Amino acid sequence: MHLSRMSFYNHVKDKDLSLEVLQGYGRAMGYDFSRDLTDIREVEQILEIEPLTLEEAILQAEAWRDRFYQLQEEFHAYLDDLLLFTPCKES
């Protein structure tokens, strides 16, 4: 990937490593991370299809919207669980 050692160590520590960087490591190592990470497969499937018509563009936008709502619901469920297990401070 032609990275400095410091860049590599920064990537290792990065909890929000981009999919592009992860895919770059996969190509360099000859490994397909999409087998392990379903999010990569979903994004790749949507990005592979370049809309040729307005209808295709609308369908693609709807797919992204649906994915956003799904992630939003998961995040809110996570927050609800977090609040249930966080002890309340008494005044």
Phi and psi in radians as a Rosetta constraint file:
Dihedral C 1 N 2 CA 2 C 2 CIRCULARHARMONIC 1.052 0.35
Dihedral N 2 CA 2 C 2 N 3 CIRCULARHARMONIC 0.899 0.35
Dihedral C 2 N 3 CA 3 C 3 CIRCULARHARMONIC -1.956 0.35
Dihedral N 3 CA 3 C 3 N 4 CIRCULARHARMONIC 2.670 0.35
Dihedral C 3 N 4 CA 4 C 4 CIRCULARHARMONIC -1.298 0.35
Dihedral N 4 CA 4 C 4 N 5 CIRCULARHARMONIC 2.826 0.35
Dihedral C 4 N 5 CA 5 C 5 CIRCULARHARMONIC -1.062 0.35
Dihedral N 5 CA 5 C 5 N 6 CIRCULARHARMONIC -0.687 0.35
Dihedral C 5 N 6 CA 6 C 6 CIRCULARHARMONIC -1.112 0.35
Dihedral N 6 CA 6 C 6 N 7 CIRCULARHARMONIC -0.693 0.35
Dihedral C 6 N 7 CA 7 C 7 CIRCULARHARMONIC -1.088 0.35
Dihedral N 7 CA 7 C 7 N 8 CIRCULARHARMONIC -0.734 0.35
Dihedral C 7 N 8 CA 8 C 8 CIRCULARHARMONIC -1.045 0.35
Dihedral N 8 CA 8 C 8 N 9 CIRCULARHARMONIC -0.834 0.35
Dihedral C 8 N 9 CA 9 C 9 CIRCULARHARMONIC -1.127 0.35
Dihedral N 9 CA 9 C 9 N 10 CIRCULARHARMONIC -0.627 0.35
Dihedral C 9 N 10 CA 10 C 10 CIRCULARHARMONIC -1.129 0.35
Dihedral N 10 CA 10 C 10 N 11 CIRCULARHARMONIC -0.672 0.35
Dihedral C 10 N 11 CA 11 C 11 CIRCULARHARMONIC -1.142 0.35
Dihedral N 11 CA 11 C 11 N 12 CIRCULARHARMONIC -0.692 0.35
Dihedral C 11 N 12 CA 12 C 12 CIRCULARHARMONIC -1.081 0.35
Dihedral N 12 CA 12 C 12 N 13 CIRCULARHARMONIC -0.652 0.35
Dihedral C 12 N 13 CA 13 C 13 CIRCULARHARMONIC -1.409 0.35
Dihedral N 13 CA 13 C 13 N 14 CIRCULARHARMONIC -0.306 0.35
Dihedral C 13 N 14 CA 14 C 14 CIRCULARHARMONIC -1.319 0.35
Dihedral N 14 CA 14 C 14 N 15 CIRCULARHARMONIC 2.019 0.35
Dihedral C 14 N 15 CA 15 C 15 CIRCULARHARMONIC -1.321 0.35
Dihedral N 15 CA 15 C 15 N 16 CIRCULARHARMONIC -0.322 0.35
Dihedral C 15 N 16 CA 16 C 16 CIRCULARHARMONIC -2.006 0.35
Dihedral N 16 CA 16 C 16 N 17 CIRCULARHARMONIC 0.777 0.35
Dihedral C 16 N 17 CA 17 C 17 CIRCULARHARMONIC -1.069 0.35
Dihedral N 17 CA 17 C 17 N 18 CIRCULARHARMONIC 2.315 0.35
Dihedral C 17 N 18 CA 18 C 18 CIRCULARHARMONIC -1.200 0.35
Dihedral N 18 CA 18 C 18 N 19 CIRCULARHARMONIC 2.715 0.35
Dihedral C 18 N 19 CA 19 C 19 CIRCULARHARMONIC -1.097 0.35
Dihedral N 19 CA 19 C 19 N 20 CIRCULARHARMONIC -0.610 0.35
Dihedral C 19 N 20 CA 20 C 20 CIRCULARHARMONIC -1.105 0.35
Dihedral N 20 CA 20 C 20 N 21 CIRCULARHARMONIC -0.754 0.35
Dihedral C 20 N 21 CA 21 C 21 CIRCULARHARMONIC -1.160 0.35
Dihedral N 21 CA 21 C 21 N 22 CIRCULARHARMONIC -0.767 0.35
Dihedral C 21 N 22 CA 22 C 22 CIRCULARHARMONIC -1.060 0.35
Dihedral N 22 CA 22 C 22 N 23 CIRCULARHARMONIC -0.726 0.35
Dihedral C 22 N 23 CA 23 C 23 CIRCULARHARMONIC -1.143 0.35
Dihedral N 23 CA 23 C 23 N 24 CIRCULARHARMONIC -0.612 0.35
Dihedral C 23 N 24 CA 24 C 24 CIRCULARHARMONIC -1.070 0.35
Dihedral N 24 CA 24 C 24 N 25 CIRCULARHARMONIC -0.758 0.35
Dihedral C 24 N 25 CA 25 C 25 CIRCULARHARMONIC -1.101 0.35
Dihedral N 25 CA 25 C 25 N 26 CIRCULARHARMONIC -0.717 0.35
Dihedral C 25 N 26 CA 26 C 26 CIRCULARHARMONIC -1.056 0.35
Dihedral N 26 CA 26 C 26 N 27 CIRCULARHARMONIC -0.775 0.35
Dihedral C 26 N 27 CA 27 C 27 CIRCULARHARMONIC -1.099 0.35
Dihedral N 27 CA 27 C 27 N 28 CIRCULARHARMONIC -0.728 0.35
Dihedral C 27 N 28 CA 28 C 28 CIRCULARHARMONIC -1.124 0.35
Dihedral N 28 CA 28 C 28 N 29 CIRCULARHARMONIC -0.596 0.35
Dihedral C 28 N 29 CA 29 C 29 CIRCULARHARMONIC -1.630 0.35
Dihedral N 29 CA 29 C 29 N 30 CIRCULARHARMONIC -0.146 0.35
Dihedral C 29 N 30 CA 30 C 30 CIRCULARHARMONIC 1.279 0.35
Dihedral N 30 CA 30 C 30 N 31 CIRCULARHARMONIC 0.610 0.35
Dihedral C 30 N 31 CA 31 C 31 CIRCULARHARMONIC -2.238 0.35
Dihedral N 31 CA 31 C 31 N 32 CIRCULARHARMONIC 2.438 0.35
Dihedral C 31 N 32 CA 32 C 32 CIRCULARHARMONIC -1.757 0.35
Dihedral N 32 CA 32 C 32 N 33 CIRCULARHARMONIC 1.753 0.35
Dihedral C 32 N 33 CA 33 C 33 CIRCULARHARMONIC -1.177 0.35
Dihedral N 33 CA 33 C 33 N 34 CIRCULARHARMONIC -0.309 0.35
Dihedral C 33 N 34 CA 34 C 34 CIRCULARHARMONIC -1.132 0.35
Dihedral N 34 CA 34 C 34 N 35 CIRCULARHARMONIC -0.320 0.35
Dihedral C 34 N 35 CA 35 C 35 CIRCULARHARMONIC -1.183 0.35
Dihedral N 35 CA 35 C 35 N 36 CIRCULARHARMONIC -0.501 0.35
Dihedral C 35 N 36 CA 36 C 36 CIRCULARHARMONIC -1.715 0.35
Dihedral N 36 CA 36 C 36 N 37 CIRCULARHARMONIC -0.455 0.35
Dihedral C 36 N 37 CA 37 C 37 CIRCULARHARMONIC -2.080 0.35
Dihedral N 37 CA 37 C 37 N 38 CIRCULARHARMONIC 1.842 0.35
Dihedral C 37 N 38 CA 38 C 38 CIRCULARHARMONIC -1.152 0.35
Dihedral N 38 CA 38 C 38 N 39 CIRCULARHARMONIC -0.501 0.35
Dihedral C 38 N 39 CA 39 C 39 CIRCULARHARMONIC -1.051 0.35
Dihedral N 39 CA 39 C 39 N 40 CIRCULARHARMONIC -0.671 0.35
Dihedral C 39 N 40 CA 40 C 40 CIRCULARHARMONIC -1.112 0.35
Dihedral N 40 CA 40 C 40 N 41 CIRCULARHARMONIC -0.766 0.35
Dihedral C 40 N 41 CA 41 C 41 CIRCULARHARMONIC -1.083 0.35
Dihedral N 41 CA 41 C 41 N 42 CIRCULARHARMONIC -0.749 0.35
Dihedral C 41 N 42 CA 42 C 42 CIRCULARHARMONIC -1.094 0.35
Dihedral N 42 CA 42 C 42 N 43 CIRCULARHARMONIC -0.786 0.35
Dihedral C 42 N 43 CA 43 C 43 CIRCULARHARMONIC -1.144 0.35
Dihedral N 43 CA 43 C 43 N 44 CIRCULARHARMONIC -0.766 0.35
Dihedral C 43 N 44 CA 44 C 44 CIRCULARHARMONIC -1.052 0.35
Dihedral N 44 CA 44 C 44 N 45 CIRCULARHARMONIC -0.734 0.35
Dihedral C 44 N 45 CA 45 C 45 CIRCULARHARMONIC -1.094 0.35
Dihedral N 45 CA 45 C 45 N 46 CIRCULARHARMONIC -0.705 0.35
Dihedral C 45 N 46 CA 46 C 46 CIRCULARHARMONIC -1.254 0.35
Dihedral N 46 CA 46 C 46 N 47 CIRCULARHARMONIC -0.716 0.35
Dihedral C 46 N 47 CA 47 C 47 CIRCULARHARMONIC -1.288 0.35
Dihedral N 47 CA 47 C 47 N 48 CIRCULARHARMONIC -0.455 0.35
Dihedral C 47 N 48 CA 48 C 48 CIRCULARHARMONIC -1.120 0.35
Dihedral N 48 CA 48 C 48 N 49 CIRCULARHARMONIC -0.502 0.35
Dihedral C 48 N 49 CA 49 C 49 CIRCULARHARMONIC -1.648 0.35
Dihedral N 49 CA 49 C 49 N 50 CIRCULARHARMONIC 1.822 0.35
Dihedral C 49 N 50 CA 50 C 50 CIRCULARHARMONIC -1.510 0.35
Dihedral N 50 CA 50 C 50 N 51 CIRCULARHARMONIC 2.138 0.35
Dihedral C 50 N 51 CA 51 C 51 CIRCULARHARMONIC -1.125 0.35
Dihedral N 51 CA 51 C 51 N 52 CIRCULARHARMONIC 2.323 0.35
Dihedral C 51 N 52 CA 52 C 52 CIRCULARHARMONIC -1.773 0.35
Dihedral N 52 CA 52 C 52 N 53 CIRCULARHARMONIC -0.346 0.35
Dihedral C 52 N 53 CA 53 C 53 CIRCULARHARMONIC -2.248 0.35
Dihedral N 53 CA 53 C 53 N 54 CIRCULARHARMONIC 2.908 0.35
Dihedral C 53 N 54 CA 54 C 54 CIRCULARHARMONIC -1.080 0.35
Dihedral N 54 CA 54 C 54 N 55 CIRCULARHARMONIC -0.677 0.35
Dihedral C 54 N 55 CA 55 C 55 CIRCULARHARMONIC -1.086 0.35
Dihedral N 55 CA 55 C 55 N 56 CIRCULARHARMONIC -0.739 0.35
Dihedral C 55 N 56 CA 56 C 56 CIRCULARHARMONIC -1.137 0.35
Dihedral N 56 CA 56 C 56 N 57 CIRCULARHARMONIC -0.685 0.35
Dihedral C 56 N 57 CA 57 C 57 CIRCULARHARMONIC -1.125 0.35
Dihedral N 57 CA 57 C 57 N 58 CIRCULARHARMONIC -0.700 0.35
Dihedral C 57 N 58 CA 58 C 58 CIRCULARHARMONIC -1.138 0.35
Dihedral N 58 CA 58 C 58 N 59 CIRCULARHARMONIC -0.749 0.35
Dihedral C 58 N 59 CA 59 C 59 CIRCULARHARMONIC -1.090 0.35
Dihedral N 59 CA 59 C 59 N 60 CIRCULARHARMONIC -0.697 0.35
Dihedral C 59 N 60 CA 60 C 60 CIRCULARHARMONIC -1.158 0.35
Dihedral N 60 CA 60 C 60 N 61 CIRCULARHARMONIC -0.729 0.35
Dihedral C 60 N 61 CA 61 C 61 CIRCULARHARMONIC -1.105 0.35
Dihedral N 61 CA 61 C 61 N 62 CIRCULARHARMONIC -0.691 0.35
Dihedral C 61 N 62 CA 62 C 62 CIRCULARHARMONIC -1.138 0.35
Dihedral N 62 CA 62 C 62 N 63 CIRCULARHARMONIC -0.649 0.35
Dihedral C 62 N 63 CA 63 C 63 CIRCULARHARMONIC -1.123 0.35
Dihedral N 63 CA 63 C 63 N 64 CIRCULARHARMONIC -0.735 0.35
Dihedral C 63 N 64 CA 64 C 64 CIRCULARHARMONIC -1.149 0.35
Dihedral N 64 CA 64 C 64 N 65 CIRCULARHARMONIC -0.699 0.35
Dihedral C 64 N 65 CA 65 C 65 CIRCULARHARMONIC -1.082 0.35
Dihedral N 65 CA 65 C 65 N 66 CIRCULARHARMONIC -0.813 0.35
Dihedral C 65 N 66 CA 66 C 66 CIRCULARHARMONIC -1.061 0.35
Dihedral N 66 CA 66 C 66 N 67 CIRCULARHARMONIC -0.718 0.35
Dihedral C 66 N 67 CA 67 C 67 CIRCULARHARMONIC -1.114 0.35
Dihedral N 67 CA 67 C 67 N 68 CIRCULARHARMONIC -0.711 0.35
Dihedral C 67 N 68 CA 68 C 68 CIRCULARHARMONIC -1.066 0.35
Dihedral N 68 CA 68 C 68 N 69 CIRCULARHARMONIC -0.819 0.35
Dihedral C 68 N 69 CA 69 C 69 CIRCULARHARMONIC -1.100 0.35
Dihedral N 69 CA 69 C 69 N 70 CIRCULARHARMONIC -0.676 0.35
Dihedral C 69 N 70 CA 70 C 70 CIRCULARHARMONIC -1.088 0.35
Dihedral N 70 CA 70 C 70 N 71 CIRCULARHARMONIC -0.812 0.35
Dihedral C 70 N 71 CA 71 C 71 CIRCULARHARMONIC -1.150 0.35
Dihedral N 71 CA 71 C 71 N 72 CIRCULARHARMONIC -0.630 0.35
Dihedral C 71 N 72 CA 72 C 72 CIRCULARHARMONIC -1.117 0.35
Dihedral N 72 CA 72 C 72 N 73 CIRCULARHARMONIC -0.754 0.35
Dihedral C 72 N 73 CA 73 C 73 CIRCULARHARMONIC -1.102 0.35
Dihedral N 73 CA 73 C 73 N 74 CIRCULARHARMONIC -0.732 0.35
Dihedral C 73 N 74 CA 74 C 74 CIRCULARHARMONIC -1.102 0.35
Dihedral N 74 CA 74 C 74 N 75 CIRCULARHARMONIC -0.690 0.35
Dihedral C 74 N 75 CA 75 C 75 CIRCULARHARMONIC -1.142 0.35
Dihedral N 75 CA 75 C 75 N 76 CIRCULARHARMONIC -0.768 0.35
Dihedral C 75 N 76 CA 76 C 76 CIRCULARHARMONIC -1.138 0.35
Dihedral N 76 CA 76 C 76 N 77 CIRCULARHARMONIC -0.658 0.35
Dihedral C 76 N 77 CA 77 C 77 CIRCULARHARMONIC -1.115 0.35
Dihedral N 77 CA 77 C 77 N 78 CIRCULARHARMONIC -0.697 0.35
Dihedral C 77 N 78 CA 78 C 78 CIRCULARHARMONIC -1.083 0.35
Dihedral N 78 CA 78 C 78 N 79 CIRCULARHARMONIC -0.780 0.35
Dihedral C 78 N 79 CA 79 C 79 CIRCULARHARMONIC -1.097 0.35
Dihedral N 79 CA 79 C 79 N 80 CIRCULARHARMONIC -0.723 0.35
Dihedral C 79 N 80 CA 80 C 80 CIRCULARHARMONIC -1.042 0.35
Dihedral N 80 CA 80 C 80 N 81 CIRCULARHARMONIC -0.777 0.35
Dihedral C 80 N 81 CA 81 C 81 CIRCULARHARMONIC -1.113 0.35
Dihedral N 81 CA 81 C 81 N 82 CIRCULARHARMONIC -0.700 0.35
Dihedral C 81 N 82 CA 82 C 82 CIRCULARHARMONIC -1.100 0.35
Dihedral N 82 CA 82 C 82 N 83 CIRCULARHARMONIC -0.730 0.35
Dihedral C 82 N 83 CA 83 C 83 CIRCULARHARMONIC -1.165 0.35
Dihedral N 83 CA 83 C 83 N 84 CIRCULARHARMONIC -0.584 0.35
Dihedral C 83 N 84 CA 84 C 84 CIRCULARHARMONIC -1.150 0.35
Dihedral N 84 CA 84 C 84 N 85 CIRCULARHARMONIC -0.588 0.35
Dihedral C 84 N 85 CA 85 C 85 CIRCULARHARMONIC -1.740 0.35
Dihedral N 85 CA 85 C 85 N 86 CIRCULARHARMONIC 0.034 0.35
Dihedral C 85 N 86 CA 86 C 86 CIRCULARHARMONIC -1.615 0.35
Dihedral N 86 CA 86 C 86 N 87 CIRCULARHARMONIC 2.120 0.35
Dihedral C 86 N 87 CA 87 C 87 CIRCULARHARMONIC -1.164 0.35
Dihedral N 87 CA 87 C 87 N 88 CIRCULARHARMONIC 2.436 0.35
Dihedral C 87 N 88 CA 88 C 88 CIRCULARHARMONIC -1.452 0.35
Dihedral N 88 CA 88 C 88 N 89 CIRCULARHARMONIC 2.442 0.35
Dihedral C 88 N 89 CA 89 C 89 CIRCULARHARMONIC -1.521 0.35
Dihedral N 89 CA 89 C 89 N 90 CIRCULARHARMONIC 2.304 0.35
Dihedral C 89 N 90 CA 90 C 90 CIRCULARHARMONIC -1.547 0.35
Dihedral N 90 CA 90 C 90 N 91 CIRCULARHARMONIC 2.452 0.35
